[in-house]
Structures are given as structure tokens and as C-alpha cells.
């Protein structure tokens, strides 16, 4: 052959596409996915069949695993010995298989993920229930195909006397497809199969009356019947699966959590290790010790708790943060008619029932032919015995066996099979009593033939036969259910004290956004000195809080940051702190407006927002309790050009006073502001003139019964607010400054104050001045107040704020 003819010139993508297509078809059909009829992958089927052929059955002694693996590789499955042995091991593991199909002597691994002993050490045989999978395979019940080298035949599918796919489940990954079918309780599956047989148009809820849900070999508790029903209807769905844990009281007023069942396919050693790591890393407070007390009597993980620890919250924390609770995702893909299909439970039962119809029909035909053949021979023997002397005489005259057969066929009308039976008849059978035995056998055969013909003639009789066999399996192998099914998924409530040890800390936030928490000891040692800050920065919030409290940080653009105190960076009091944008994702151009500390998100409290363009919003405080707080969340919907200027926590029963830049003031009851949701803009607060904006919202309650007004010209006043009421929300309000034609005063800020408060003024040159409220006499709304800052020297006043340490 010429060198050129040896090679094909083909495009790479064509070759790759073709070869990968063939490879994919192979691993989908013949490796990773189970058959919908017997629930087995090819390697599993070959292991069981090889053991059956070798008579390595439950009633015989165990045999070395290596011998079986060798037989499987040599005769049926030309792949690596480890893949075959691993598949064989899995079929023997009672924490993976609901009804193991292989019995094994020796170390076959453990629920801790320990590897099994090598195959030269272990011994195996077919489990008794696996023999039911192979029962009647010799009776032409299933198709056979040539093995890889055409030297032997192997079954395409096993007869499967019970619905193995649902009973033992399956898991596998091929190219483009994966499968996750959970195991179920044998008796329930059989009851559901019988019901589906008798009621072909049944619904999934009706099937679920018989089959509650998966039944995992490791037990546990399933939650979420809704997800379960969806999975059974479509083949895809999600349920929550958790271990079984009990809280027990022990001496000394302590409690301990005892775990006796863990979720399916969870590695116990890793689970215990993870729980202990949570204790060591102080992610959870209250656990004294985690230990594994599992022994031959059963699984037992003990979590000893400290005195007065909240056992239920700790258990919920473990459910949430470890594999003690997992999500099990159904993905019920199986091979049906040589094609991978996502199948609901009804489709799986139907596939099995149709397979059983074929198996029972083929077996009945096989048995019928065998009975008919035997009946024909018995008939000939009875006839021969009745004319025995003549038959013997004819045979004695024949020259050989073939001649004898031919002569008795011609002389007495026997058929060839009857003649064969007669000439091979043993002499001892020629007794007078044998005729009665033959007649009895003939009668039995007549009954058998009638019964088998009835099965073949009637669908009802066929179903009855299938039902009888399933009931036998249930009676022989049924056991009790291990997994509990609960309708609802429990909401995991975790007390914060469990996760974070409660301690007092000092929390500080600056106007520029630098935040930290410090120990009380570090704060006390500072003797009232302020931490390091930039020149333009100032302390916005400094307060003693608990690590279990929450800080709500509100910004100009209408966002808020939900910051649990325990996540704040811990630093010395004198340190400047970490910028809040490094803790929570937020807009770099946004600015902090207000900080509100929260101990409890009480249902009776509200958050009140005021914006520059005259909007006001009242929302329930509970709306702001965030579950996820890695980025800034919307607090109030702010239109373009508007910004939040004030935020308060209120009880809903206060008087509100709004002051505008042009010197209008409006007061009304907080009850006039209706409650709206978290992501709303609120309602109109005040009717603004053109070019006017809100300079401040003051809340009047208790001794905060006056409003402090600061103007750009350095004038301040402490104003009484009697006589402002009765106008109502969204009106323009009344003048709160004397109207000057030349250089009119404009309100910079309006703040509610008590007599003991002091307020700081700040000019555009950075100059600041403290004003004591006790030094300001109460004035009415018609005055412009008294000048406190020389603006010609220090510049216009641009801001004013109440010093926090006077609150």
C-alpha cells in the first residue's frame, strides 16, 4: 500500500466531532446511566451475572473477590480491575445501598470514607435478594448479546423480580447527562408498582399514598413534600435532608446533642471534623466538645454543650453550616428504549411494569413449551407401556437404535421425540406401578398447561401473576422504613448569642466612613481622647454596644448598610478604623448621613426618612433586617437630583418639624405619614417654592421640645414650636425667619434640641464653633436669632450638628 493511502486527510473538527459523538454515545448508553428496567449500569449487571454463572450464590461459601473481578474483566467488561472492584464494593455497602446486592466478608470501606481492603483480601457472593434479580434468566426471559470478543453471551438486561432502580437508586455522570435517583423502601415501591399495574391512569399524588418518599439507608429526616411531589412528577426537584439529632440533659444542668443518623452520602468523619473546627474557630459559642462515639451498636456523634448554652440554636446552626443538613436534588435520568430520559416516578414504574410483562410472558411461553413437550412424551410413554410387549418385540428385531426408532414410529404411530424417549427408557421403569406415575404426571402437566395458557390469554391473569411474584418478594425481604418524611421545611432560627459571644464594645463611625469596634478597656484608657482622623473628618457616631447588636448606616443616595457589630473590624480606640467600603460593597461617591444602632428589630418601631426635595417616608423597622449584607441595600427610593438629609428611628407618635432653606417651617403629627415598604419613595412632606429645599427634619419628643435653627450668616436661634400645629402634611408652612430684602438669612440646618445639648457650627473655611443651648434663650419664629460667627472673617456657615456625647 502506498504511503499516501495509509492516511486520511480529514478536517480536525470533523474527526473530533465524530469520535466524541461515538464516545458520548458509549458512556451514556453503556457506562454511567442505569437501565430503567432493572436499575443497573452495565458494570453492575455484569458483576451480578458473572457471580450467577459461577454459582457464587447466597447458599454457597464466600469466594475471593479477585476471582469474580477477574471473571468480569475476562468475560464481559474489558476495563480496569479497580473500576470493577469499586462497583462491586458499592453494591455491598449497606450505607450506600438500601438493599445491598452483594454480600461481602472483610473490610468493604466505611461511612467515614475509609478505603476497602484490596480484592485479594475480601470475599464476596451474591446477596439473596440479588438472586431475585437473576431468577429465571435461563428461561429465555431476557435478550442476550455477544460479549466484547463474541466468545460468550451476556444479558442485555436482568429479569429483575423487583423495581431495583427505585429501591436502590442510582447516581452517575456521563457526557451531557447526570443522574441522581434516591433509594426507596422495598415494600412501599412494590405496593406502588401493584397500584400502578392495576390503575394505569393513576396520578403521582395517588402513587405517593403508597410511596411516601425516598428511604435512605442512613435514615435521616426529609423535609418538603412540595419539592418531593414536583420531583416525582417531573424527575427533577429538591428536598431538604437532615440527620436525626436529639437534645439530652446531662448532669450539672448541661445538655448534649446526640446525632444518631446523618444525611445520605455524607462522610461522617468529615462532618465531625467540620463541627469541631466550628468550635475551635469560635464560629459558634457554647460547644464544649465534639466526639464520635460510633461503635458496632450504631452511629453516635456526641456534641457536649457548655452550661446554659442554647442547645436548639446550636443545633440549628449546625444544620445550617455543616452537612448535618443538605439539599438532595432529584435528577431521575435513566436509559429507556436505548435513550437517556428524565423520568418521573410514574414513568419509572411504567418502564418496570412493561419490562415485567415481557419477562413473565417470555417465561410463561418457555414453561408452556417445556410442559407441552413433556406432555407429548408422557403421552407416548403411557401408550408404549399399554402395548409394551409389542413395542419390546419390535425393538428387539431392530438392528440399531435408529432402526428401532424408525420401526416403532412406523408400527405404532409414535412421533420422533416419543420414539426417542421410548428407546432410551430404563428397564426399571417398566413396572406395573409406573403407569400410575405417568398418568399422574400427565394430569399435572395438563393443569400446568391450562394455567400457563390462561396467563398468556388474559392480561388480568398476567397482572395477577406479576402481582403474586411481587408480593412474594415483599413478604420475603421487606423491612421497616428508616427515613422520616416531614411536610414542611423548618425555618432555621439561630439565636445570635450562639454564634457570637455577647460582650460590650465601643463602636465608632466617622463622617468620612471610617468604622471600628474597640474594647471598653481600650476606650477607657484613652481618657476621652478622640481617635486619629483626617483634618476634614469628624466623629459621627460613638457609642457602647453589644457584639450581638446591629448598626444601620444610611447614605445620601438612599442606601443603607446592615452591619452586625460582630463583623466590624476590632481595633484599638486610638486607631482611625477601616473604611466601610472595605466591609460592604457601596458606591464610592456616596456619603454617610446617619447611623442608627439597633438592639432588636421591634415590630412597633419605624424608620423615618426626609429628603432634600421634600419627600418623607415611614417604614417598619423590621423591613430593614437583612439576611445578606455584603453590599449596600436600598433604604428609600431617591429620585435624580434628590438626597436623603435625615433618618430617625421612631415609635410613630411624634411631632415632626420641617424647615426649608428659604425660611419656611411646617409641623404635623407623624401619624399623617402613612407606612410604606422598604423600596418606596414615600410621600410629599412639604410644598416647596421653586429653588427651595428642606434644610432639616426635627423630631419633637420628651425634652426635645425646641428647634435649633442655624443660618448661613452665622445666626442661630432656639425656637419654641407652639402654634405651628394644625396646618397638616404637604402644605407650605409658615415663615420662621424675618424676611429681609437685603442679604436674607437662609436656613442651613434645623435640629431638635434639649436645654443640655450643644451644637457645632461649621463654616466653608473649616472654622467650627460650639453653641450651648443653655446659653440661648427661647425665641419665637419671627426673629432671625443672634449672630454667633463673624462670616466676613470665617466664611458662610455650611453645616451644623448636635454633639453626640450630650445625648
Secondary structure by P-SEA (a helix, b strand, c coil): cccccccccccaaaaaaaaaaaaaaaaaccccbbbccccccaaaaaaaaaaaaaccccccccccaaaaaaaaaaccccccaaaaaaaaaaaacccccccccbbbcccccccccccccccccbbbcccaaaaaaacccccccbbbbbccccccccccccccccccccccccccccccbbbbbbbbbaaaaaaaaaaaaacccccaaaaaacccccccccbbbbccaaaaaaaaacccbbbbbbcbbbbbbccccbbbbbbccccccccaaaaaaaaaaaaaaccccccccccccccccbbbbbbbbccccaaaaaaaaaaaccccbbbbbbbbbbbcccccccccaaaaaaaaaaaaaaaaaaaaaaaaaaaaaaaaaaaaaaaaaaaaaaaaaaaaacccaaaaaaaaaaaccccaaaaaaaaaccccccccaaaaaaaaaaaaaaaaaaaaaaaaacaaaaaaaaaaaaaaaaacbbbbbcbbbbcccccccccccccccbbbbbbbbccccccccccaaaaaaaccccccccccccccbbbbbcccbbbbbbcccbbbbbcccccccccccccccccccccccccccccccbbbbbccccccbbbbbbcccbbbbbbbccccccccccbbbbccccccccccccccccccbbbbbbbcccbbbbbbbcccbbbbcccccccccccccccccccbbbbbcccccbbbbbccccccccccccccccccccccccccccccccbbbbbcbbbbbcccbbbbbbcccbbbbbbbccccccccccccccccccccccccccccccccccc
